[in-house]
Amino acid sequence: MTSVEAIDQARSAIDAANAADPNQHDGEPLALLQGRLAENWVTRLNPDASIALRLAARAHHLRRWVVPRSSYPEGRAAYLRWRRDQKQRHAAELQELLETAGVDQAVSERASAIVAKVGLGSDPEVQVFEDAVCLTFLETQLSETADRLDEAHMTNVIAKTLTKMSEPGKAAALTIDLDARGRALLARAVDMHPPTN
């Protein structure tokens, strides 16, 4: 069984790695903030979330800035390849970091698999992880992304994000404190994919 000390050390190591993110959000390294927010979303969506799921959420963008999107060619195929490669790198780096911190192998392997989204569509924990990641994106990057895209494209981006989320995740998205533009974009995207009862 993984000790509390090892879990605390692992979380501190994740945060220390992400504190080097040169990208900022409200004066804080983006990856550091996103890790904390994603773990908070996980525990809101599942108060009994496993340690593996919590650590996976904390590390979902582990050192993401090291391989920027701009290091891959333009186009959707290259974007998807970048996303896939990032997931695999995050998973491998997280497993090494957790094992160095003294986290049990079973927990570190499980956290790594969650970060890689192994079982998405059939594994409830991986779905909670996906929800938390999507919610964190909406909370921290919706406005910045909307600055770069036209309204129709941005609405489509949010709609695609919502299609990846569970119904509880979508409901949680409606609780995010957004500015007027963000609220309007989210409302339009929800109209395209209304929650089901």
Residue pairs with C-beta under 8 A, 6 or more apart in sequence:
1 104
2 51
2 102
2 103
2 104
2 107
3 102
5 102
6 101
6 102
6 103
6 104
7 51
7 55
7 103
9 101
9 102
10 55
10 97
10 98
10 101
10 102
10 103
11 55
11 58
13 97
13 100
13 101
14 35
14 55
14 58
14 59
14 62
14 94
14 97
15 32
15 35
15 36
15 58
17 62
17 63
17 97
18 29
18 31
18 32
18 34
18 35
18 59
18 61
18 62
18 63
19 29
19 32
20 29
20 63
21 29
21 30
21 31
21 32
21 63
21 64
21 65
22 29
22 65
23 29
23 30
23 31
23 65
24 30
25 33
25 34
25 140
25 141
26 33
30 61
30 65
30 140
31 61
31 62
31 63
31 64
31 65
33 140
34 60
34 61
34 136
34 140
35 57
35 58
35 59
35 60
35 61
35 62
36 58
37 135
37 136
37 139
37 140
38 57
38 58
38 60
38 132
38 133
38 135
38 136
39 54
39 57
39 58
39 132
41 57
41 131
41 132
41 135
41 136
41 172
42 49
42 53
42 54
42 57
42 128
42 129
42 132
43 49
43 54
44 172
45 128
45 131
45 132
45 168
45 169
45 172
46 53
46 125
46 128
49 125
49 128
50 110
50 125
51 103
51 107
51 111
52 107
52 108
52 110
52 111
52 114
52 125
53 111
53 114
53 125
53 128
53 129
55 94
55 98
55 103
55 107
55 111
56 94
56 111
56 112
56 114
56 115
56 129
57 129
57 132
57 133
59 90
59 94
59 97
59 111
59 115
60 90
60 115
60 129
60 132
60 133
60 136
61 90
62 90
62 93
62 94
62 97
62 115
63 90
63 93
64 86
64 90
67 82
67 85
67 86
67 89
69 79
69 82
71 82
72 78
72 79
72 81
72 82
87 115
87 116
87 117
88 116
90 115
90 116
91 112
91 113
91 115
91 116
92 112
94 108
94 111
94 112
94 115
95 108
95 109
95 111
95 112
98 107
98 108
98 111
98 112
99 105
99 108
103 111
113 119
114 125
114 126
114 129
115 129
117 126
117 129
117 130
118 126
119 126
120 126
120 127
120 130
121 127
127 166
127 169
128 166
128 169
130 164
130 165
130 169
131 165
131 166
131 168
131 169
131 172
132 169
134 161
134 162
134 164
134 165
134 169
134 173
135 165
135 169
135 172
135 173
135 176
137 161
138 158
138 161
138 173
138 176
138 178
138 182
138 186
139 176
142 158
142 178
142 182
142 185
142 186
143 178
143 179
143 181
143 182
145 154
145 157
146 154
146 181
146 182
146 185
149 157
151 185
154 185
155 185
155 188
155 189
155 192
156 189
158 185
158 186
158 188
158 189
159 189
159 192
159 193
161 189
162 170
162 173
162 189
162 190
162 192
162 193
163 193
165 173
167 195
167 196
170 190
170 193
170 195
171 195
173 186
173 190
174 186
174 190
176 182
176 186
178 186
